[in-house]
């Protein structure tokens, strides 16, 4: 069975396994993170926001060419021993010494890869290369967002060990797509310097892992109110039968979880902004005006309007949520 291998699907047993925050969530998270940055970073990040958003799922796509990509997105804590979430070394070299590189590559190493990508972004800031900054900021943001997904922290990554197969895509993709109009996308958080970014990503992973029991339990509780036919829809894809959760079930389950998914989405954006900012500070706070492209008076005015809509949670209402604009374009071309 494929293991958390990007945005593509696997039709086996129950449903479509989305193995990372869905397209909508990843793209939304990147946009929200930009709004939390200080003015000094906007000359690159605001004009580059469409690139950050459109490429937000690039690491998922890359797994088709890179056999090592898949396990950069998760970490199966159970496979590293009891209470691994609090006992594993935060340093990659120490972790390799304790568990071996092969084990980390097999069972996931997202927190270590986040730190590797953070160093790459810091180097990009030092080099003053705008394209490199946006490239590494985009990929770093993706991995940080994935670290906020509960089922990216457990070997029971799709509920397959508890008879809940398909819950992965239900939580991180189907529900956000159904419920985003009801989400509060605003966060008062401002990008903050992380003295220990390694501790910050591990804290996020522990938080995500702590949500696993409740999300599994609530799925079982909600299931009691549905028949098999009401809970799942049967589809034939490429000659094979598959099950996926119904919209009716997803909405009730979303209500039972509220506001967990919304909070994790915002928490992802908060930490991404912190990592971007920390990388810039660690690079010596280079003047980004010197490499700005598109940082015009018009862009500054547009940013002010968007920040106002962000504070009022009206990005979607004003049609300024880029993830939804992309969706609209796809609908028109189909």
Helices and strands as residue ranges (DSSP letters): H 23-35, H 39-45, H 49-54, H 58-62, G 70-73, G 77-80, H 84-87, H 92-99, H 101-107, H 110-127, H 130-146, G 150-152, H 167-169, I 170-174, H 175-179, G 180-182, H 197-210, H 212-223, H 228-231, E 232-237, E 240-245, H 247-257, H 260-282, G 288-291, H 297-311, H 322-333
